[in-house]
């Protein structure tokens, strides 16, 4: 089995060897498939582990590219070398060695449940549950939030334009126009609040698609 060997001796005599092997998170493969479906075409793993171990984990998880035996400075170099056409770069990590990379990436996401404090402080977002699938959900929420924000702005502009055209003919008194402006602001804000709940049916559909 591929892993890290720990040799044991008793009273100076060799007693055996313990192999420490890494196991991927149970949700890792499904999460990678979700991210691929969401448009993340280049999933990279930047690890300090040996090449053989990193390759095995990447194959099980469905990761596209592996950088093994990387020191913290080398991890930063890998991120910096990503072409502009493949950005933004999102980095997910939980260790102390990941903190510089999380700060360097365009978006840093730290796994905060059991991760190092340095990683959480360096990241732009922290996922509290120890669940890698939340990374895909975060992607869906972020995209959905931007869509709703744009829709809210366009709705506000459309209503204001209609009201200004009506007011230009003197149909609406100035005081009524001022009141309508507050209504427009309220409608726009209420519509934007839809981003709080998110479109959970999208996340559910993505989960079902990944499992299939």
N, C-alpha and C positions, 0 to 999 in steps of 0.2 A: 504494500500500500504506500502511496506517496504521502509523505508527511515529514515532520520534524522528529528526529530520533533523540531520545533522552536515555543515556546509558546509566544503568544502576549497578552499584557495587556494594557488597556487604563485607565489612572488615577487610577492605582492600582487594576483595575478590569479585570478579565480574559475575553479576547475578542475572543479567538480562537487559532487555531494551524495551522502552515504551515508545510507541509511535503516536505522536500527536498529529491528528489529521483535521483539516478544516472542513466544515460542512456548510453548504449554502443555506440561506434562510428558506423555509418552505415556500414562501411567496415570491422568491426571487425570479424564477423562470416566468411565471405569469406576469409579473411586473415588467420584465424586459419585453415581453410580447405586447403588452399594453403600450409601452413607450414607443415601440416600433410602429404600432398602429397610429399613434398620435403624431408620427412624423419624425421621431428621433432616429435617424438612419444610421448614426455612428455612435454606438454605445461603447465606451472605453472603460477598462478597469486599470487603474494605476495603483500598483501594489508594491509593498516592500518585500513580499514573499518571493520564494524561489520561482524560477520560470515554470518548472514542471507543475508545481502546486497551483500557480496562477492560471496556467493553461487549462488544468482540470476543472477548476472552479468556473472559469469563463465558459467552457464548453457546456457544463451542466446548467449554467444560468442563461445561456443564449446571448453572451456578450460578443460584440463584433471584433474588438481590437484589445490586445493585452500589452501593458507595459509593466514588466515585473522587475524585482530587485531595484526599485527606485527609492532614492533618498528624498527627503522633503524638497530640497532644492531642485532635484531632477523632476519631481512631480510638477513643480511650478513651470519648469522649462517645457514640459510636454503640453501643458495648458496654453502657454504663450505661443507655441508653434502651431496651434490650430488655425487654419486659414480663415480669413474674414467671412468667406461665403458660407462657412459651417457654423458661424456664431449666431446667437449667443451660446456660450458654453455654460452648462449647469453642472456643478460639482456636488456630489453627495458623499459625506464622510462622517465619521464619529470619533476619530482618534486625535490625540495631540499632534501627531505628525501630519494630520489632514488640515489643521488650522491655517497654515500659510496658503495652501491650495484653495481652501474655501474662500479666503479673502481675495485671492487672485482671480478666481473664476468670475464670469459675468454675473452669475447667480450662485450663491453658496447655500446648500441645504444641509443642516446638521441633524443627525439622529440623536435626539436629546434624552431619550429614556435612560440609556446606559452609556451614552457617549461622554467624552471628556468635556469639561467646562470650557476649555480653550476653543474647542471646535464650535460649540454653541455661540460663544461670544464673537467668533470670526465670521459666522454665517449670516446670510440675509434672512433666512427663515429657519425655524427649528420645528422638527416633527417630534412631538412628545411621545406618542405611542411607538413602541418598538416594532413597527410594521413598515416594511419597505414599500408595500403597495400604495402607501400614502403619497409617495413621490408622483405616481401617475395621477392620483386624485388632485394633488396640488397643481399639476399641469393643466388639468381640466378646469379647475376653479379659476386659475390665473387667466386662461383664455376666455372663459365665460365672463369673467369680470370686465375684461377689456371690451368684449362685444356689447355688454349691457351699458357700459360707460359711454361708448360711441352712440348707441341707440338713444340713450337719455339726452345727450347733447343735441342730436339731430331732431329729436322730438321738441326740445325746447326752442331750437332755432325755427322749426316749422311753425309752431304755435305763435311765436313772437312775430314772424313774418306776416302771418295771416292777420293778426291783430293790428299790426302797423298799417297794412293795406286798408283795413276797415277804418282805422282812426284817421287815415289821410283824407277820407271823404267827410270827416266831421260827424260820423255816426255815433262815435263813442266820446263822451265828455272826458276831459283830462283826468278827473278824479276816478272815474270808472276804469280808465286805461291803467292808472297806477295800481288799482286793486287787481286788475287782471294780471299785471306783471307779477304780483305776489302769488297768484294762482299758478302761473306758469312755473315759477321757481318751485312751488310745492309739488306740482305734478312731476317735474323732472327729478326731484329728490326722491319722491316715493317710488318712481320707476327704477331709479338706480339702486334702491334698497333691495331689489330682487337679487342682487349679487350676494346678499348675506346668506340666503338659503342655498344658492347654487342650483344647478340642474342635476339633481341626484339621479334622474333616470339615465343620464348620459354615463355617469360613473358605473351604474348597474349594468348597462348594456356593454360597456367596455370590459367589465369583469367577466360577464358571460362569454363574450367573444374570446377573451384570453383563455378561459377554461376549456373552450372548445378547440 
